[in-house]
Amino acid sequence: MKLLSVNLGRRKHVSYTDHPEGVTGIDKRPVEGPVRVAAPGPKGIGASGVAGDEVCSMRHHGGDDQAVYAVAREDLDDWERELGRSLANGGFGENLTTFGLDVSGALIGERWRIGSEVVLEVTSGRIPCATFQAHVGEKQWVKRFTAKAAPGAYLRVIEPGEVRAGDAIEVVHRPDHDVTVALQFRAVTTERKLLPRLLAAGQALHPESLAAARKYVSQHGA
């Protein structure tokens, strides 16, 4: 398992975002050399956990529980076959493009060591939006992406440090439950009856998903 690329986005003016300034950082490109990764601070205040990566809409992106976004190269390859066109590393707006790691099949709370310093913890899947759809340029992209339920993973930073393309990735902790990124994603999007199952992941779960699961149980029971 290894890190194929570290991808950074720069603030860019586009016609398809609802950001009040008309900007987005979704267009991420691979960079060479070491890149610092650290917890950015609470959502709404902290932006990306990856140095040099710009987050424009901090209402929906960034913060400690969405500090880093990872996508498996294997998932990009699968989409390439389905769409009939190439997708570069960073094409989904991910900070980390991995190889040999089942990112959407990772458990909530699973921890990865990347290189010799950085440890990240899986928190949730990425929810698609209109900006993502316009960036990819595919009709009904939000619907198609949601149906596949392979959203890639948001991660929080447990141990900061530097990462670079080519770094080895090691799974150093797997929690004792069955709540995967894919399950969490389905629960908060198309199969809300699954929400009670998310509680098994406890505090490792993204706080918004944990709150949604608790609310569902209080209203409908487990």
DOTORPA-749775 format. One record per atom (N, C-alpha, C): x, y, z. Coordinates in steps of 0.001 Angstrom, whole numbers, padded with zeros to 6 digits, always signed. Example, Ala and Ser with C-alpha at 12.3 -4.5 7.8 and 13.67 -1.06 7.14 Angstrom:
residues 2
+013190-005690+007800;+012300-004500+007800;+013200-003300+007800;+012850-002250+007080;+013670-001060+007140;+012900+000030+007870;
***
This chain:
residues 222
+000853-001181+000000;+000000+000000+000000;+000892+001236+000000;+000572+002179-000864;+001424+003366-000937;+000631+004599-001367;+001262+005731-001175;+000711+007013-001567;+001216+007351-002963;+000310+007409-003919;+000704+007714-005294;+000987+009193-005492;+000148+010044-004900;+000360+011488-005068;-000266+012259-003930;+000312+013438-003673;-000263+014434-002775;-000759+015562-003672;-002032+015940-003514;-002666+016867-004450;-003154+018113-003712;-002823+019271-004256;-003194+020539-003648;-004078+021344-004588;-005014+022072-004015;-005897+022928-004799;-005636+024391-004515;-005666+025187-005549;-005524+026636-005407;-006878+027302-005664;-007094+028393-004986;-008335+029158-005179;-008492+029532-006650;-009649+029209-007210;-009882+029417-008637;-011292+029941-008864;-011426+030949-009707;-012740+031488-010043;-013396+030603-011102;-014629+030176-010816;-015388+029337-011744;-016826+029838-011786;-017559+029349-012769;-018953+029792-012931;-019945+028906-012205;-019477+027760-011674;-020423+026758-011200;-020500+026587-009679;-019845+027433-008923;-019912+027283-007476;-020910+028262-006871;-021477+027884-005709;-022384+028801-005018;-021639+029641-003973;-020314+029546-003962;-019529+030383-003058;-019779+031849-003409;-019979+032713-002403;-020303+034121-002691;-019254+034856-003529;-018013+034396-003466;-016961+035024-004267;-016723+034277-005575;-017494+033196-005807;-017357+032441-007050;-016047+031690-007178;-015531+031176-006050;-014246+030489-006073;-014378+029083-005489;-013449+028217-005863;-013381+026865-005332;-011936+026378-005356;-011635+025422-004474;-010313+024811-004457;-010367+023345-004854;-011443+022933-005533;-011638+021514-005841;-010660+020992-006893;-010124+021871-007727;-009232+021438-008800;-007826+021206-008236;-007603+019983-007717;-006337+019683-007046;-005379+018973-007993;-004104+019335-007889;-003065+018792-008772;-001932+018191-007944;-001320+017107-008433;-000193+016495-007728;+000988+017451-007608;+001687+017366-006480;+002874+018178-006252;+004047+017270-005879;+005238+017755-006091;+006437+017009-005734;+006957+017465-004378;+007735+016602-003757;+008375+016956-002505;+007484+016751-001293;+008037+016975-000112;+007279+016771+001125;+006226+017850+001339;+005101+017429+001931;+004005+018350+002236;+003604+018146+003691;+003485+019213+004424;+003128+019166+005837;+001644+018860+006009;+001335+017949+006932;-000042+017600+007274;-000231+017800+008772;-001273+018548+009156;-001525+018829+010568;-003004+019148+010758;-003487+019002+011971;-004880+019337+012272;-005101+020831+012058;-006136+021209+011278;-006317+022621+010942;-007145+023431+011922;-007861+022752+012840;-008769+023450+013736;-010211+023095+013437;-011150+023566+014241;-012559+023190+014092;-013143+023588+012738;-014145+022835+012305;-014825+023151+011059;-015426+024547+011133;-015301+025271+010039;-015776+026644+010000;-014699+027650+010330;-013633+027151+010985;-012487+027993+011329;-011238+027452+010651;-011014+026158+010833;-009868+025514+010201;-010189+025121+008773;-009210+025198+007905;-009415+024845+006502;-008860+023445+006255;-007981+023297+005292;-007399+021998+004982;-006287+021646+005962;-006122+020347+006192;-005016+019888+007017;-003739+019699+006228;-003791+019962+004929;-002651+019769+004047;-002099+021139+003660;-000874+021404+004014;-000281+022716+003774;-000276+023060+002285;-000714+024271+001976;-000747+024726+000596;-002028+024414-000135;-002932+023684+000510;-004211+023331-000101;-005268+024333+000353;-005904+024992-000587;-006871+026030-000246;-008296+025471-000183;-008986+025777+000905;-010399+025445+001073;-011168+026756+001054;-012100+026878+000131;-012833+028136-000020;-014146+028135+000761;-014851+027019+000763;-016132+026922+001448;-015952+026164+002754;-015586+026874+003821;-015333+026219+005094;-016613+025825+005814;-017751+026225+005270;-019020+025769+005840;-019189+024272+005618;-018722+023782+004465;-018912+022378+004112;-017620+021575+004122;-016482+022238+004028;-015216+021532+003862;-014207+021959+004915;-013206+021106+005105;-012139+021419+006026;-012516+021183+007478;-011618+021555+008363;-011799+021318+009783;-011160+020013+010212;-011027+019827+011514;-010294+018689+012054;-010828+017335+011598;-012140+017203+011441;-012723+015905+011097;-012790+015671+009588;-012410+016664+008818;-012315+016561+007360;-010997+017195+006911;-009961+016905+007666;-008681+017573+007427;-008034+017137+006124;-008238+015870+005766;-007607+015278+004591;-008648+014407+003886;-008633+014422+002557;-009536+013583+001771;-008711+012639+000911;-009008+011339+001003;-008265+010320+000268;-009175+009548-000677;-008658+009227-001847;-009370+008414-002843;-008415+007350-003366;-008921+006141-003532;-008110+005052-004075;-007969+005201-005588;-006750+005024-006086;-006534+005035-007535;-007389+003968-008212;-007610+002858-007523;-008443+001795-008089;-009866+002272-008354;-010391+003157-007490;-011733+003697-007721;-011738+004668-008897;-010689+005463-009022;-010577+006344-010188;-010502+005520-011476;-009753+004419-011429;-009640+003552-012603;-010996+002944-012966;-011766+002562-011948;-013102+002000-012182;-014001+003026-012857;-013917+004270-012383;-014709+005330-013014;-014220+005626-014429;-012917+005535-014655;-012403+005733-016008;-013040+004753-016985;-013139+003498-016581;-013754+002489-017451;-015223+002797-017690;-015906+003270-016657;-017335+003556-016790;-017583+004819-017613;-016751+005824-017435;-016956+007103-018127;-016312+007142-019506;-015355+006253-019737;-014676+006224-021026;-013716+007371-021233;-013106+007841-020142;-012121+008918-020249;-011180+008837-019059;-010062+009515-019167;-009057+009450-018119;-009386+010398-016971;-008940+010013-015786;-009089+010823-014587;-007727+010901-013909;-007201+012085-013789;-005886+012263-013182;-005963+012131-011671;-004839+011812-011048;-004780+011874-009590;-005173+013281-009148;-006028+013356-008140;-006561+014634-007691;-007838+015022-008403;-008259+014201-009377;-009417+014534-010200;-010731+014611-009454;-010812+013965-008293;-012027+014036-007478;-011888+015072-006364;-010839+015873-006445;-010608+016875-005409;-009973+016286-004170;-009334+015097-004321;-008727+014453-003163;-007308+014965-002915;-006940+015016-001643;-005586+015392-001254;-004605+014251-001444;-005069+013022-001180;-004216+011851-001257;-004814+010842-002227;-004031+010420-003208;-004427+009336-004094;-003604+008125-003700;-004285+007041-003312;-003613+005874-002771;-003633+004716-003759;-002794+003719-003479;-002782+002488-004267;-002672+001301-003320;-003500+000274-003553;-003441-000941-002764;-004217-000883-001464;-004987+000181-001251;-005737+000378-000015;-007216+000543-000344;-008074-000245+000303;-009518-000151+000082;-010047+001018+000906;-010007+002191+000335;-010337+003406+001084;-011799+003418+001519;-012725+003144+000607;-014148+003177+000963;-014542+001992+001831;-013725+000954+001833;-013970-000198+002694;-013284-000091+004042;-012587+001010+004267;-011915+001214+005555;-012947+001393+006660;-012579+001000+007863;-013460+001154+009016;-013357+002559+009586;-014488+003086+010045;-014464+004350+010766;-013597+004159+012018;-012631+005026+012194;-011699+004896+013307;-010425+004153+012952;-010379+003595+011749;-009155+002943+011287;-008046+003997+011165;-006824+003599+011513;-005712+004553+011460;-004650+004081+010483;-004159+005037+009694;-003119+004765+008714;-001863+005566+009060;-000718+004888+009026;+000541+005604+009079;+001031+005783+007647;+001333+007016+007296;+001843+007333+005961;+003259+007863+006106;+004198+007171+005469;+005589+007533+005666;+006028+007216+007083;+006936+008005+007611;+007489+007732+008939;+006866+008559+010048;+006041+009552+009698;+005575+010494+010714;+004061+010548+010877;+003333+010644+009798;+001917+011012+009848;+001023+009817+010165;+000082+010014+011089;-000971+009041+011350;-002313+009742+011172;-003166+009156+010338;-004492+009700+010057;-005560+008720+010509;-006743+009244+010841;-007857+008406+011291;-009091+008647+010424;-009689+007581+009962;-010862+007647+009077;-012084+008117+009856;-012825+009088+009297;-014006+009629+009978;-015306+009451+009214;-015271+009485+007873;-016513+009480+007095;-016206+009449+005611;-017271+009309+004819;-017152+009417+003375;-017470+010820+002900;-017099+011101+001674;-017324+012424+001072;-018717+012482+000444;-019490+013495+000778;-020820+013694+000204;-020679+014544-001058;-021186+014060-002198;-021036+014829-003438;-021934+016061-003456;-021512+017059-004209;-022265+018309-004287;-022287+018805-005730;-023010+019897-005956;-023132+020447-007307;-021787+020926-007845;-020930+021460-006973;-019609+021903-007417;-018786+020719-007915;-018849+019606-007205;-018160+018382-007605;-018675+017907-008960;-019994+017945-009130;-020596+017508-010391;-020112+018372-011551;-020106+019673-011365;-019678+020568-012433;-018186+020416-012721;-017412+020180-011691;-015967+019998-011857;-015680+018745-012688;-016380+017659-012389;-016186+016414-013135;-016775+016521-014539;-017874+017277-014668;-018459+017506-015981;-019281+016356-016514;-019931+015619-015608;-020783+014506-016004;-022217+014758-015544;-023168+014530-016432;-024573+014704-016080;-024985+013686-015012;-025833+014149-014103;-026338+013318-013000;-025201+012709-012173;-024097+013425-012081;-022938+012896-011382;-023217+012639-009907;-023915+013557-009253;-024210+013368-007833;-024981+012068-007624;-025962+011813-008466;-026766+010594-008360;-025922+009354-008629;-025087+009419-009632;-024265+008260-009995;-023205+007976-008936;-022569+009010-008450;-021540+008871-007418;-022156+008294-006144;-023340+008782-005801;-024022+008302-004601;-024409+006840-004740;-024901+006452-005908;-025335+005078-006127;-024171+004093-006007;-022991+004498-006423;-021838+003592-006350;-021359+003381-004919;-021565+004369-004065;-021213+004266-002638;-019749+003895-002413;-018880+004493-003208;-017426+004361-003013;-016870+005774-002937;-017147+006487-001824;-016933+007932-001798;-015532+008395-001445;-014619+007474-001128;-013354+007918-000567;-013561+008326+000882;-012486+008653+001568;-012579+008873+003012;-012015+010213+003450;-012744+010847+004357;-012203+011972+005099;-011443+011433+006308;-010373+012147+006671;-009538+011716+007777;-009170+012885+008674;-009019+012578+009961;-008480+013555+010906;-007010+013228+011165;-006261+014207+011600;-004830+014042+011829;-004583+013680+013291;-004015+012494+013507;-003666+012047+014850;-002227+012425+015180;-001336+012200+014248;+000067+012585+014415;+000491+013375+013178;+000861+014645+013339;+001240+015481+012198;+002629+015145+011686;+002931+015678+010527;+004251+015484+009941;+004210+015732+008456;+005184+015182+007751;+005268+015375+006312;+005001+014074+005564;+004340+014210+004410;+004121+013083+003509;+004579+013490+002124;+004825+012491+001295;+005193+012755-000095;+004803+011561-000937;+004676+011780-002241;+004367+010696-003169;+005389+009589-003010;+004896+008345-003001;+005773+007192-002851;+005851+006659-001438;+005361+007411-000458;+005376+006942+000921;+004569+005663+001074;+005058+004769+001922;+004312+003559+002261;+003144+003928+003174;+002047+003182+003035;+000889+003332+003913;+000712+002037+004682;+000572+002158+005992;+000374+000987+006852;-000871+001205+007700;-001755+000216+007739;-002898+000279+008639;-002401-000145+010022;-002379+000798+010958;-001798+000523+012282;-002854+000257+013343;-004127+000487+013005;-005208+000188+013954;-006498-000057+013184;-007173-001154+013535;-008500-001443+012990;-009439-001683+014162;-010456-000844+014329;-011369-000980+015471;-012234-002232+015382;-012814-002595+016510;-013594-003818+016614;-015080-003543+016353;-015381-003133+015120;-016774-002979+014675;-016780-003136+013163;-017969-003074+012555;-018059-003309+011111;-018531-002087+010338;-018369-000907+010911;-018857+000318+010271;-017793+000836+009309;-017996+000590+008033;-017066+001060+007006;-017465+002444+006507;-016568+003049+005763;-016868+004325+005111;-018085+004172+004196;-018124+003091+003434;-019244+002874+002516;-020565+002753+003269;-020553+002056+004394;-021779+001922+005194;-022203+003271+005746;-021251+004023+006280;-021575+005355+006803;-022165+006230+005711;-021581+006180+004530;-022058+006985+003410;-023487+006610+003031;-023761+005324+002915;-025120+004883+002578;-026109+005320+003650;-025697+005255+004909;-026595+005603+006009;-026995+007067+005988;-026072+007943+005619;-026386+009375+005655;-026937+009890+004329;-027002+009018+003315;-027521+009454+002019;-028803+008719+001631;-028713+007476+001251;-029849+006772+000645;-030516+005725+001528;-029860+005305+002612;-030414+004219+003437;-030372+004600+004909;-031213+005538+005278;-031155+006085+006626;-031520+005071+007709;-032144+003995+007322;-032433+002932+008298;-031140+002312+008842;-030027+002554+008171;-028737+002045+008624;-028103+002926+009704;-028652+004097+009939;-028036+005048+010866;-027741+004462+012250;-028659+003668+012851;-028328+003120+014171;-027040+002295+014196;-026696+001664+013099;-025482+000846+013055;-024219+001688+013205;-024325+002976+012859;-023151+003840+012947;-022694+004062+014383;-023593+003915+015325;-023251+004191+016722;-022148+003283+017240;-021964+002134+016607;-020900+001214+017029;-019515+001842+016857;-019409+002830+015955;-018114+003483+015720;-017799+004535+016768;-018786+004942+017557;-018558+005870+018661;-017972+007203+018246;-017080+007724+019072;-016529+009058+018878;-015590+009167+017680;-015183+008022+017133;-014343+008081+015932;-015121+008592+014734;-016435+008437+014768;-017297+008869+013672;-017300+010394+013556;-017430+010884+012327;-017574+012323+012117;-018727+012831+012990;-018539+013927+013734;-019569+014407+014660;-020931+014619+014018;-020984+015036+012770;-022270+015259+012121;-023000+013949+011885;-022267+012908+011519;-022882+011597+011326;-023310+010996+012662;-022500+011189+013683;-022846+010693+015013;-024125+011363+015507;-024254+012660+015295;-025455+013382+015707;-026671+012889+014926;-026506+012631+013620;-027614+012134+012799;-028064+010764+013268;-027114+009902+013629;-027451+008562+014102;-028199+008629+015433;-027732+009462+016333;-028388+009599+017635;-029800+010172+017482;-029959+011130+016593;-031278+011718+016364;-032238+010683+015795;-031763+009881+014854;-032605+008844+014246;-033062+007847+015309;-032154+007425+016166;-032502+006453+017202;-033498+007047+018183;-033329+008323+018517;-034253+008953+019463;-035655+009062+018871;-035762+009181+017563;-037058+009335+016906;-037699+008010+016488;-036852+007048+016112;-037368+005804+015522;-036956+004559+016284;-036031+004701+017208;-035523+003546+017927;-034418+002867+017137;-033762+001925+017805;-032660+001220+017168;-033130+000063+016308;
***
